[in-house]
């Protein structure tokens, strides 16, 4: 039975800044509306006086509860169920650059019946990761930020790799109570060559656990934007986004552009609906949009596709780590999942290997990973399947 996981976007710090000085908590995300019922995102034209901003908020009944650093987007509390009206009101202000709902992002996962499939890592062989490791095993100095539901903090195949933890959600823990983030992390950079569990594409690369999706698997774009910015500001060379939403967002795109400007490579899932419909943030120019392939290098039946997709990667029955405690996927330690969520961290691991081998700018690294590909079939456009070995030669 197919099951789609709804993932939280990021709470930038809706718990961080408050006009009154107290802690203001957003309502838990409710995906029925597709956005927060009581808050919107507003950016004023740069240089707008604080007095002008305050008058606009007073006029429209808004209250600033947080500000996303780096892009100066305000999270504005409004009366419940007035999102459409308030967005229109703010957009009518000459000093407002943009106003939009605080949309909800979803995890891009299509799990099959999870069970232990020890050693079933066909994707590693397909992308020639072992041959790449003969050339470079990466470096612990290269940090891969996993923006997701968290990473199991004491998993035998992950714990020693985690160099940073940050929680932008309403959850009380940085740990993974859902299961998705731990699976993604293992594909990207599980501890390798340790006689335990699975191997990770990034081999010696480090992991940053940036929890932007809550324990119930649902959340807001402002959470995701904060996570992207925090990761970029704290040394992430690679930012993995196995999540997305169907609504475009100036806030989300601004965060992506900010991280790209800081030198990070952003890798994002393309979605599992077998359509050409865009997914955000994958659709944005400064993200590598990742589709899924099967064991025959053909398009996975569920994978999205189209001219906006940049690369394809194994995403069917991918075996990786799962939390060693109870979680919503109801499988522990190791198991197999499918989806473009699983494809994306393969690319992140390859990007980390390229950074370790050659250094260079994010522009150069992205160009190298997208040029080092093998042929695929079943896509409406010509895109290749990533090849780690070619990428590090």
N, C-alpha and C positions, 0 to 999 in steps of 0.2 A: 504494500500500500504506500502510495506516495504521500509525502508529508512535507509541507513547506514551513520553514522556521521563520517566524517574524522576529527581526532583530531590532534592537534599539539603536537610534542614531546617537549622538552624544550629548550629554548634558554639559556642555562647555563648562559652565560653572554656574548653572542656574542655582547652584549651591554656593557660588563663590562671591558674587557681588549682590548686594541688596541695598536699595535706596534707604531703607529704614535702619540698616545696620544689622538686622536679624537674618536668620537663615530662611530663605524662601524656597520651598520645595514645589516643583511642578507636579501636576497631576500625573499619575502613572499613565503611560501611553495607552490609548484606546484606538485600535486600527480601524474601527467602524467608520470614522470620519476621514481618515487619511491624514489628519493633522491634529495638532494640539487644539483643544476646544477653547482654551483660555489664554493663549499667548501667540504673538506674532514676531517676526523678525524685521527690524527697521534699520536702515543705514541712511544717515544724513550726508549731504554733500560735504566733502572735506572742507574744513574751515568754518563751518556753521557755528555761530556763538552758542554757548551753553544755554544762555537765556532764551534763544530762539527754540532750541530743542525742548526746553522745559515747558515753554508756552504751547508747543504742539502737543506734547503729552497731556498737559492739563486740559487742552481744548477737546481732545478725543478720549479722555478717560483712561489713558495708558500709564503704566508704571514700570520703569526700568528695573528689572530684577537681575540682569547680568549683562556683561559686555564681552563679546568674543574677542580676545586679544589678537592683535596683528591685522585684523580686517575691520575693526571698530563697528561691528554689527551689534545692535542692541536687541536683547531678548525682552520684549515688552508684554507685561501682564495686562489683559483686557477683560472686560466682562465676559462671562462664559457664553459660548454659542453666538458670538458676534464677529467672528473672524472675517467673513466676507465684507461686512460693512466697514470694519475698522481698517482693513487693508486698503479699501477704496478711499477712506477718509485720509489716511496717511499719504497715499500716493497723490492726493490732491494738494499737498503742501509743496510749495516751491523749493523748500530746503531739503526735502527728502529725495535721496537718490533712488532708493527702492524700498518697497515694503512687500512682504509675502507671508503666507502661512508658515508655521513651523511644521513642515511635513514629516512623515514617518518613513524610515528606511526599513527594508526587509532583508533578511539573510538570503543569500542565493544558494540554496541547498535543496537537493532532491534525494534524500536518503532512501536506500532500499532497506530490507530487513537487516539491521545491523547484527553481525555475529563475528566471532573470532575467525579470521582468515590469515593466520600467521604466515608471514613471508609473501603474501600476495601483493607485491608492489610492482606490478607490470609497468606502471607509468615511469618509474625510474629507469628501467631498461629501455623503454621506448624513446625517451629523450636523451639516451646515452649519458646519464649522470655518472655511472662508474668510470667511463672513459674520461669524462671531464675531471673527476677527482684524481686521476693519474697526473693531471697537469696542475691543478690547484685544489686545495681543500678549503679554500676560503680563509676567513680570518675572523677572530672574535671581535676585532675592531669594527667590523661591518655589522651594523645593527639593523635587524628587520623588525619593524613595528607591526604587530598584529592587532589591528583595530577590529574588535570582535566582542564576543561574550565573556572574555576573560580566558586565562590559561591556568590549568590545574597546577597549583603551587608546589606540589610534592610528587609529581609523576616521575617515575624512574627514568624516563626518556626525555624529560623536558626541564626539570627543576634547575639543574646546574647551568642551563642555557639562559635563564631569565635574568637580565641585568637591570630591569626597571619595571615597576608596576605603577599604573595610574588608573584611577577609577573616575569616570565622568558620569556614571549612572546613579540611579537612586538605590542601587544595591548596597548592602552593608559590607560586601566583600569584593576583593579583586579576583577571587577565585572564579572558576567556571562552573556554574550550576546548570548550565544549559547543555554544553557538550560541543557545540560548533567551533568555538574558538580554539579549544584544545586540539581538535582534529586538524584544523587549518595550520596551527603552529607546528605540529609534527611533520606535516608535508614540507613546510618551508625549512625547518632546521632542527629536527629531533637530534638528540645526541647520537652520533654515528660511530661505528666501529667499536662498540662497547659490549658486544655479546648479549645485548638486550633489545627486545622490541624491534623497532623499525629504523630505517635510515632517513635522514632529511636532505633535501637537495642542496641546501646551503652549507652542509657539513659542519664546519667550525664556526659559522656565523652565529651571532648572538641574537636573542629575542627580547623585544620590548613588549610587555603586556599592557596594552592600552584598552581598557574596558570601556567600550562605547555602546554596547548592547546589553540590556538588562537581563536579569534572571528569568523574566517571563518572555524574553526574546523580542521586545518591541521598544521603540524609542523615537526620538526626534532628530531632525537634521542638525539642529544646533549642537547636539551632543557630538555628532560625527565631525562637524566643522572644528569644534574645540579639540577633538582628539588628533585630527590631522595637524593642526597648528602646534599642539604640544609635542607631538612626535618629531616634527621638523625642527622645532626649537631645542630639542633634547638629543640630537645626534642621529636620528634615523636616516640611514642612507636609502632604505627601501620602506615604503609604506604599503602594507597589504590590506585591501578593502574587499573582502569577500561578502559584500553587502550592497544594498542599493535601493533606490526608490524610483517610481515611475514619473514623479513630478520634477521638472527642472527647478533649480534654485540658484539665485545669485549669491546667496550666502555660501552654499556648498562649493560653487565654482570659485569664489574668492579664496576659500580655504585651500582648494587644490592649487590654485595659482600661487598662493603664498608659499606653500611647501615646495613647489617646483622652483620658485625663485630662491629658495634656501638650498637648493641642490639635491633634493630628494627625488627618487623615482617612485611614482605612484602606480600601483598595479591594481586593477579593479575588475570584478566579475561582470559578465555581460547579461546574465539572467537565464532562466530555464523555461521560457515560454514558447520556444520554437517559432519566434517571429522576428521581424526586423525592428521592432519597437525599441527605442533607446532606453537605457537604464542609466541612472545618475548615482555616483559620479563617473562611471566608466565612459559615458558619452563625451565627457569634456576632453579637449585637445591635450591637456597635460596629464592625462591618465593613459596607461596602456590597457585597452579593453580586451578582455580574455574570454574566448569561446571554449567549448569543450569538445574533445574528440574521444572516439572509442578505441578499442584495441587494433582496429584496422585502419587507423588514421582517417576515418570518416567522421563527419559531423555527428556528435551525439544527438540522438533523436530529440532531446529536450532543449538543446542549446540555442540561444538567440544567435543571430547572424546579421550581416549587412555591411554596407560600406564603412560604417563607423567602428566596426570591430577590427582590432589590429593583429591579433595572433590567436592561435589555437593550441590547446594543451590537453593531455589526458584528464578526463573528468568522470569516467564511469567505473564504478566499483573500486574506488581508491582506498587503500588500506592505510590507516594511520592511528595515531594516539587518540584516546578518549579519556575523560576524567576517571580517576581511580575511586571515585565516590559516586553516590547517587546523582543522576542528572536527568534532564528531560528527554534525552535520546534513549535512555533506559538500557544502555550498554556501557560497560566499564572497561578501562585499560586499553584495549585495541579493538578496532572494528573497521568496517568498510562503508563508505558513503559515496554518493554520486552528486554531481552538480558543478556548475561553473565556479562555485565556492572552492571546490577541490582543485580545479584547474589553476586558479589564480596563484596560490602559494608555490606551485611548481615554478612559475615565472619569477616570483619574488626570490626564490632560492637561486635561480640562474643569474638574476641581476646582481645578487650579493657576490656570487663567484666572479663575475666580470669586474666588479668594483675591486675585489681583493687582488685579482690578477693584474689588471691594467690601471686602476685608478681612473682618472679622467672625470669629465663633467657628466651630469645626468643626461645631457643631450647626446653625448658620445656613447654612453652606456646603453641608453634606450635604442639608439640606431643599431648598435651591435646585436642586441638580443632580437630585434625585429628582422634583421638581415640573416641571422643564423638559423634557418628553418628548413624543414623538409616538407614535401608536398602533402596536401590533404585532399579529400574529396567530399562532395556533398554540400559545400558552401556555395552561395550565390555569387560570391566574389572570390578572388584569388588571395587566400591568406595561408600562411604556412604554420606548421606545427613546430614549436620551439625545439632546438637541439642544443643541449648544454655543452656537448663536446665541441661542436663547431664554434660556439660562442666564446670559448676560452682559448681557442687555438691562436 
